[in-house]
């Protein structure tokens, strides 16, 4: 381990010495880049992740001096992979630099992948607002290269976080659009009922029973098979309980569905919001009588 550290420091010093040398056609930067690459890899072997990350950033700067944006972006990604071991913020900063360089040279597919990586790091940090921003950017870049499936995966994360932040209409539009687009694709048809269920749950959070009923009718028109699913019955029974302002009935409907199809935390959170709103309405009605 100590030997790897020593080697890393040795090559880093050689690289810095090389940069100070005067040369034609930026050749000193090419030579230094080779030495920095060796240094960074030795620091990786020593598991000195911060040192490795910092040297990869220096490597990126050398590539930029040689006007090689692709290799500079790659070095930033390598730096990010090192910083992931010690600092998510450091990793995000490096990936963001890589994305900007990749966009400059029109590498939208790789830029999209790294935007998604940034979004996932922000998600791990519980920063869903920034995660949403980068998932949206990733979706846009994936769409630019025709990667519809990858774009939709990112959009579904945007819908998830939008609903969590009570931006229900935004979430509804995403779920409904993806459901509609999936109907004619055999591999994606199976997911339509799930997307419509999620859209319906967001509608329930709005508390507008007229809008909820209208949405269910639209979903029947969109996919005639949906009305025969447990998901449709679940939404319809919940809508009925809301219309009747019956908290007990609402609870029973949720328990019955959950006994067969386990509800995930996201759906449970939305249902708790609906139930709390229903309870508040029930108390309000009691106060008026």
C-alpha positions as CSV (number, residue, x, y, z in Angstrom):
1,X,0.0,0.0,0.0
2,X,2.8,2.4,1.0
3,X,4.6,1.5,-2.2
4,X,1.6,2.4,-4.3
5,X,1.3,5.8,-2.6
6,X,5.0,6.5,-3.2
7,X,4.6,5.6,-6.9
8,X,1.5,7.8,-7.1
9,X,3.4,10.8,-5.6
10,X,6.4,10.1,-7.8
11,X,4.4,10.2,-11.1
12,X,2.4,13.2,-9.9
13,X,5.6,15.2,-9.3
14,X,7.0,14.1,-12.7
15,X,3.8,15.3,-14.3
16,X,3.9,18.7,-12.6
17,X,7.6,19.1,-13.6
18,X,6.7,18.2,-17.2
19,X,4.0,20.9,-17.4
20,X,6.6,23.5,-16.4
21,X,8.8,22.6,-19.3
22,X,8.4,24.7,-22.4
23,X,7.5,22.7,-25.6
24,X,5.9,22.9,-29.0
25,X,2.3,22.2,-29.8
26,X,1.4,21.6,-26.2
27,X,3.3,18.3,-26.2
28,X,4.2,18.9,-22.5
29,X,0.5,18.5,-21.6
30,X,0.3,15.2,-23.5
31,X,3.3,13.9,-21.7
32,X,2.0,15.2,-18.4
33,X,-1.3,13.5,-19.0
34,X,0.3,10.1,-19.4
35,X,2.2,10.6,-16.1
36,X,-1.0,11.9,-14.3
37,X,-2.9,8.8,-15.5
38,X,-0.2,6.6,-14.0
39,X,-0.2,8.6,-10.7
40,X,-4.0,8.4,-10.4
41,X,-4.1,4.6,-11.0
42,X,-1.4,4.1,-8.3
43,X,-3.4,6.2,-5.8
44,X,-6.4,4.0,-6.7
45,X,-4.4,0.9,-6.0
46,X,-3.5,2.4,-2.6
47,X,-7.3,3.1,-2.1
48,X,-6.4,6.8,-1.6
49,X,-9.6,7.9,-3.3
50,X,-9.3,11.6,-2.7
51,X,-5.8,11.8,-4.0
52,X,-6.7,9.7,-7.0
53,X,-9.7,12.0,-7.7
54,X,-7.7,15.2,-7.5
55,X,-5.1,13.8,-9.9
56,X,-7.8,12.7,-12.4
57,X,-9.0,16.4,-12.3
58,X,-5.4,17.5,-13.1
59,X,-5.4,14.9,-15.9
60,X,-8.6,16.4,-17.3
61,X,-7.1,19.9,-17.2
62,X,-4.2,18.6,-19.3
63,X,-6.6,17.1,-21.9
64,X,-8.4,20.4,-22.1
65,X,-5.1,22.2,-22.7
66,X,-4.6,19.9,-25.6
67,X,-8.2,20.6,-26.7
68,X,-9.3,17.0,-26.1
69,X,-12.7,17.4,-24.5
70,X,-13.7,13.7,-24.8
71,X,-10.7,12.5,-22.8
72,X,-11.1,15.4,-20.4
73,X,-14.7,14.3,-19.8
74,X,-13.6,10.7,-19.2
75,X,-11.0,11.9,-16.7
76,X,-13.7,13.8,-14.8
77,X,-15.9,10.6,-14.7
78,X,-12.9,8.7,-13.4
79,X,-12.5,11.4,-10.7
80,X,-16.2,11.1,-9.9
81,X,-15.9,7.3,-9.4
82,X,-13.1,7.9,-6.9
83,X,-15.0,10.6,-5.0
84,X,-18.0,8.4,-4.8
85,X,-16.0,6.5,-2.2
86,X,-15.6,9.5,0.0
87,X,-17.7,12.5,-1.1
88,X,-21.0,12.4,-3.1
89,X,-20.8,16.2,-3.5
90,X,-17.3,15.8,-5.0
91,X,-18.6,13.1,-7.3
92,X,-21.5,15.3,-8.4
93,X,-19.3,18.2,-9.2
94,X,-17.0,16.1,-11.4
95,X,-19.9,14.5,-13.2
96,X,-21.4,17.8,-13.9
97,X,-18.2,19.0,-15.5
98,X,-18.1,15.8,-17.6
99,X,-21.7,16.4,-18.7
100,X,-20.9,20.0,-19.9
101,X,-18.0,18.8,-21.9
102,X,-19.9,15.9,-23.4
103,X,-22.7,18.3,-24.5
104,X,-20.1,20.6,-26.1
105,X,-19.0,17.7,-28.4
106,X,-22.6,16.4,-29.0
107,X,-22.3,13.2,-27.0
108,X,-25.9,13.3,-25.7
109,X,-26.2,9.6,-24.9
110,X,-23.2,9.6,-22.5
111,X,-24.2,13.0,-21.1
112,X,-27.7,11.6,-20.4
113,X,-26.2,8.6,-18.6
114,X,-24.1,10.8,-16.4
115,X,-27.0,13.2,-15.7
116,X,-28.9,10.2,-14.5
117,X,-25.9,9.2,-12.3
118,X,-26.0,12.7,-10.8
119,X,-29.7,12.5,-10.2
120,X,-29.2,9.2,-8.4
121,X,-26.5,10.6,-6.2
122,X,-28.8,13.5,-5.2
123,X,-31.5,11.0,-4.5
124,X,-29.1,9.2,-2.1
125,X,-28.5,12.5,-0.4
126,X,-32.3,12.9,0.0
127,X,-32.2,16.1,-2.2
128,X,-35.2,15.2,-4.4
129,X,-35.4,18.7,-5.8
130,X,-32.0,18.5,-7.4
131,X,-32.6,14.9,-8.3
132,X,-35.7,15.9,-10.2
133,X,-33.8,18.5,-12.1
134,X,-31.2,16.1,-13.3
135,X,-33.6,13.3,-14.1
136,X,-35.5,15.9,-16.3
137,X,-32.2,16.8,-18.0
138,X,-31.3,13.1,-18.5
139,X,-34.8,12.4,-20.0
140,X,-34.4,15.3,-22.4
141,X,-30.9,14.1,-23.6
142,X,-32.1,10.5,-23.9
143,X,-35.0,11.6,-26.0
144,X,-32.6,13.5,-28.3
145,X,-30.9,10.2,-29.2
146,X,-34.2,8.2,-29.4
147,X,-33.6,6.3,-26.2
148,X,-37.3,6.3,-25.3
149,X,-37.1,3.6,-22.6
150,X,-34.3,5.3,-20.7
151,X,-36.0,8.6,-21.1
152,X,-39.2,7.2,-19.6
153,X,-37.4,5.7,-16.7
154,X,-36.1,9.1,-15.8
155,X,-39.6,10.7,-16.3
156,X,-41.1,8.2,-13.9
157,X,-38.6,9.3,-11.3
158,X,-39.7,12.9,-12.0
159,X,-43.3,11.9,-11.5
160,X,-42.5,10.1,-8.3
161,X,-40.8,13.1,-6.8
162,X,-43.3,15.6,-8.1
163,X,-46.1,13.7,-6.3
164,X,-44.0,13.6,-3.1
165,X,-43.8,17.4,-3.4
166,X,-47.6,17.6,-4.0
167,X,-47.1,18.6,-7.6
168,X,-49.8,16.1,-8.6
169,X,-50.8,17.5,-12.0
170,X,-47.3,17.3,-13.2
171,X,-47.0,13.7,-12.0
172,X,-50.4,12.8,-13.5
173,X,-49.4,14.1,-16.9
174,X,-46.2,12.0,-16.9
175,X,-47.9,8.8,-15.9
176,X,-50.8,9.2,-18.3
177,X,-48.5,10.0,-21.2
178,X,-46.2,7.0,-20.6
179,X,-49.2,4.8,-20.2
180,X,-50.6,5.9,-23.6
181,X,-47.2,5.5,-25.3
182,X,-46.8,2.0,-23.8
183,X,-50.0,0.6,-25.1
184,X,-48.7,-0.2,-28.6
185,X,-45.4,-1.7,-27.4
186,X,-45.7,-5.4,-26.5
187,X,-42.8,-5.3,-24.0
188,X,-44.3,-2.3,-22.2
189,X,-48.0,-3.1,-22.2
190,X,-47.7,-4.9,-18.9
191,X,-46.8,-1.7,-17.2
192,X,-49.8,0.3,-18.3
193,X,-52.0,-0.6,-15.4
194,X,-49.3,0.4,-13.0
195,X,-48.9,3.8,-14.6
196,X,-52.6,4.4,-14.6
197,X,-52.9,3.3,-11.0
198,X,-50.2,5.8,-10.0
199,X,-51.9,8.6,-12.0
200,X,-55.2,7.7,-10.3
201,X,-53.6,7.9,-6.8
202,X,-52.4,11.3,-7.7
203,X,-55.9,12.3,-8.8
204,X,-57.2,11.0,-5.5
205,X,-54.9,13.4,-3.7
206,X,-56.5,16.3,-5.5
207,X,-59.7,15.5,-3.6
208,X,-61.8,16.5,-6.7
209,X,-64.3,13.7,-7.0
210,X,-65.5,15.0,-10.4
211,X,-62.0,15.0,-11.8
212,X,-61.3,11.5,-10.3
213,X,-64.5,10.0,-11.9
214,X,-63.6,11.7,-15.3
215,X,-60.1,10.3,-15.1
216,X,-61.3,6.8,-14.6
217,X,-63.6,7.1,-17.6
218,X,-60.6,8.3,-19.6
219,X,-58.5,5.4,-18.5
220,X,-61.3,3.0,-19.6
221,X,-61.3,4.6,-23.1
222,X,-57.5,4.6,-23.2
223,X,-57.2,0.9,-22.3
224,X,-60.5,-1.1,-22.4
225,X,-58.9,-3.9,-20.5
226,X,-58.1,-1.6,-17.5
227,X,-61.7,-1.7,-16.2
228,X,-61.3,-5.5,-15.6
229,X,-58.2,-5.1,-13.4
230,X,-57.8,-5.0,-9.7
231,X,-56.1,-1.6,-10.0
232,X,-59.2,-0.1,-11.6
233,X,-61.5,-1.6,-9.0
234,X,-59.2,-0.3,-6.3
235,X,-59.3,3.2,-7.6
236,X,-63.1,3.1,-8.2
237,X,-63.7,1.8,-4.7
238,X,-61.5,4.5,-3.2
239,X,-63.3,7.2,-5.2
240,X,-66.6,5.8,-3.9
241,X,-65.4,6.0,-0.3
242,X,-64.2,9.6,-0.9
243,X,-67.5,10.6,-2.4
244,X,-69.3,9.1,0.6
245,X,-66.8,10.6,3.0
246,X,-66.5,7.2,4.6
247,X,-63.1,6.8,6.3
248,X,-63.8,3.2,7.5
249,X,-64.7,2.1,3.9
250,X,-61.6,3.8,2.6
251,X,-59.5,1.9,5.1
252,X,-61.1,-1.4,4.3
253,X,-60.5,-0.9,0.6
254,X,-56.8,-0.2,1.1
255,X,-56.4,-3.2,3.5
256,X,-58.1,-5.6,1.0
257,X,-55.9,-4.5,-1.9
258,X,-52.8,-4.6,0.3
259,X,-53.5,-8.1,1.4
260,X,-53.0,-9.3,-2.2
261,X,-50.8,-6.7,-3.8
262,X,-48.3,-5.2,-1.3
263,X,-48.4,-1.4,-1.5
264,X,-45.0,0.3,-1.7
265,X,-44.0,3.2,0.5
266,X,-44.7,5.8,-2.2
267,X,-48.3,4.6,-2.7
268,X,-48.8,4.3,1.1
269,X,-47.7,7.9,1.6
270,X,-50.2,9.2,-1.0
271,X,-53.0,7.1,0.5
272,X,-52.3,8.4,4.0
273,X,-52.6,11.9,2.6
274,X,-55.9,11.1,1.1
275,X,-57.1,9.4,4.3
276,X,-56.0,12.4,6.4
277,X,-57.8,14.8,4.2
278,X,-60.9,12.6,4.4
279,X,-60.7,12.5,8.2
280,X,-60.4,16.3,8.3
281,X,-63.5,16.6,6.1
282,X,-65.4,14.2,8.4
283,X,-64.4,16.2,11.5
284,X,-65.4,19.4,9.7
285,X,-68.8,18.0,8.9
286,X,-69.3,16.8,12.5
287,X,-68.5,20.3,13.7
288,X,-71.2,21.7,11.5
289,X,-73.9,19.4,12.7
